Amino acid sequence: MTLTKTDIVGSIREKVLFRKRDKGRQQFLFPEMDYRMLSKKRASELVDTTLEIIKRNLEKGDTLLITGFGKFKVRFKWARKGRNPRTGEQIILRSHRVLNFQCSPILRKKINKDKG
């Protein structure tokens, strides 16, 4: 299964609840009515803003650490000689930056825990 941005927005809407300021009569009998969900538009804006901040910092070459999740690092690779696998022709690969992800030990334990 692939997690999409829409799935993340939906998950945020389910998890983030706001307490209503004014209490109606029914809210004393049903405490679950005391909360309201985040709007879909606002949740989408939060996800977009978070992803933009992450992208902007990675474009600058900064390291991004999300505690409990992992670390994103931007590495520089120098130009080097290469070979076209189809034709065998020698080519020069340009220098470029690559993104590496290092998983946190907490996430690694959760991923690798036994299911039985």
C-alpha positions, -999 to +999 in steps of 0.1 A: +000+000+000+013+035-009+005+063+015-006+095-004-009+131+007-047+126+009-042+097+033-020+119+055-045+147+055-073+123+064-052+109+092-045+143+106-082+152+105-090+121+126-062+126+152-064+164+157-095+174+175-104+208+189-124+214+220-155+235+213-157+267+233-194+268+238-211+238+254-246+228+244-269+207+266-262+176+246-224+179+251-227+172+288-245+140+281-222+130+252-186+141+258-175+131+223-196+160+210-174+183+229-148+182+201-147+192+165-125+179+137-100+200+118-114+210+084-101+192+053-088+225+038-069+234+070-054+199+073-043+201+037-027+235+043-008+221+073+006+192+053+015+214+023+033+239+046+052+211+064+063+196+031+073+230+017+095+237+048+111+203+044+118+208+007+132+243+011+157+232+038+168+201+017+173+223-013+196+245+007+216+214+016+206+213+053+203+180+072+167+174+084+162+154+116+127+142+126+130+127+160+116+091+162+115+089+124+149+095+109+174+119+093+175+132+057+209+142+044+219+159+012+252+146-002+273+159-031+286+135-057+315+146-079+316+142-117+330+108-127+335+085-157+307+061-164+295+037-191+263+034-210+251-001-202+233-005-235+261+006-259+291+003-237+301+038-246+322+058-221+304+089-208+310+115-182+284+117-154+279+152-141+283+161-105+250+162-086+234+160-052+216+130-038+192+126-009+200+099+017+176+088+045+189+072+077+161+055+097+160+062+135+165+032+159+130+037+173+114+034+138+137+005+129+125-014+160+088-008+151+094-019+115+113-051+125+092-062+155+079-097+153+043-100+142+038-134+160 
